[in-house]
Amino acid sequence: MNRTEIAKLYALAGEFAGKEITVCGWIRTFRESKGIAFIELNDGSCFKNLQVVIEESTLENYKEITRQNIGAALLVVGTLV
């Protein structure tokens, strides 16, 4: 696993845009509506959070993820938009 720190994503956003990345961190906020969930993830590398968007129609374990609490640790693989 090649993890990318959130601070590095903000510093070099153009370099990572459109590419698949792996981030790890803790849930700071979470909201869900109509099969789409928004997770604010923070890894401690900076004060900014990374917003992760997940859709029920494209993710097998969507229900499992939406049952997590604030502070739960996640490993996320996806494309930076």
QUIWOSUL-V342133 format. One record per backbone hydrogen bond with DSSP energy under -0.5 kcal/mol. NH is the residue of the N-H (numbers start at 0). CO is the residue of the C=O. If there is no record, write none. Layout:
nh=(NH NH)
co=(CO CO)
This chain:
nh=(2 3 8 9 10 11 12 14 15 15 16 17 18 20 22 24 25 26 27 28 30 32 35 36 37 38 39 40 40 41 49 51 51 53 53 55 57 58 58 61 64 65 66 66 67 70 71 73 75 77 79)
co=(0 21 4 5 6 7 9 11 11 12 12 79 15 77 75 73 41 71 39 39 37 35 32 53 30 51 28 38 49 25 40 38 49 36 51 34 54 54 55 58 60 61 62 63 64 26 68 24 22 20 18)
